[in-house]
Structure formats: structure tokens, C-alpha cells
């Protein structure tokens, strides 16, 4: 396996960047496999978030048996089998009073149009707690990973997570130039109206015109002050490249 290939990072990046996936559940009664397309976002630790209606078959399945799998892929042009993909297995847990607001906020940052129906009585947020994942990233790059290898540690980042939305709003309102520099100079994307959709100890999530990017931090940050310093540092690095 090539030395430069980091399966943990590849899996984590795809989790953070994915906005749609194929959700597999078990049919009530028969136990037959059932697959459906869902929109996804990620919790602070990178666990997938879904918003589903109780009127849907997959929701009835999940409420009866929480075991699920979720396939995410890069949707790269050309042969889709040549693109990176992961199959994540785990259990879908309905949002509780303790985490619903966080799941709702992060999901709507990734899917703003869902605000039109997110609070309907039949809809509910679920987070998929992974038990493992199977990564396929090309020839000779097939790896099974445990959750601790691709999820973000958040136990030491309560201050940062509490300040996340304020930081996201601040970047989108006052520092759009910096977001554009991150995307174009540090990641190599095309110029666009890039906006921030989330941040966590490991990095920053960016979106524009249906595209998503992940900016990994060179070191973990766990406080608002640490995040501020990191974003300034990365902006300076991007301007230096310019």
C-alpha cells in the first residue's frame, strides 16, 4: 500500500464532504434489505446525520431495527467504480433533547432548503453511530476501519463546539475572502462563492454551488481562541501562495 495513502484521513474527508448517500435498512417483518437515497450531514464527531420522515419505509424500518449501513461515494466523473467509496455500518439513533439542536443546526447548515420541512411533526433527525466502515479507494486500497480511526475526538472540545455556530456565521458574514483563499489556494478548487458550513477540532467544511470541500487543520484546535489563530494562520499561508 503506498506510503502516502492514509485510509483514516481519506475516510474522514469523504464523511465530512458527502451530502447524499444510500441508506440500507431491514424491512419490518421480513428482514429483507431495503435501500434508499438520503441526504446526509455530519455531527461534530463526523457521525452521519439524516433527516427522515416517519411516513417513509426506511424510517419505519429504523424504528423497528436500528441496524443500518450507509454507502457514500465521491460521485467522480467517469467510471464510478474507480472513485473512493465507503460502506459504514452502525445503528441509527433518534435525536434526543440533549443533541437535537446540534444535529438540527449542523444538518441545516449543510442543507439549508431542509428548513422548510425539518420541524414538521413527522420528521426526525437521526445520527448513525458507526460500528465500523469498509473503504474502497482504488486498486490495493481496500481497508476496514474502526470508528476511532475515522471519527473526530470531541471530549476535549466543548468550548469550541459551543462557539461553532458563531464562528461559522462570522466567517460567512465577514471573511468570505478568506474562505475563498482556503478553497482556491490551499485546496486547489475553482473560485466560487464559498461559504463555511461547519467547523470541528480537525478542520473546516466549505460549500459552493452544490460542491463540498474539507480543509484539514495541521493541528487540532479545541477552543474558540485556538480556532481564531488557526484560521488567521491558514489565511496568511493562502495569501503567501497568492
Secondary structure by P-SEA (a helix, b strand, c coil): ccccccaaaaaaaaaaaccbbbbbbbccccccbbbbbbbbcccccccbbbbbbcccaaaaaaaacccbbbbbccccccccccbbbbbbbbbbbccccccaaaaaaaaaaaccccccccccccbbbbbbbcccbbbbcccccccccccccccccccccaaaaaaaaaaaaaaacccaaaaaaaacccccccccccccccccccbbbbbcccbbbbbbbccccccaaaaaaaaaaaaaaaaaac
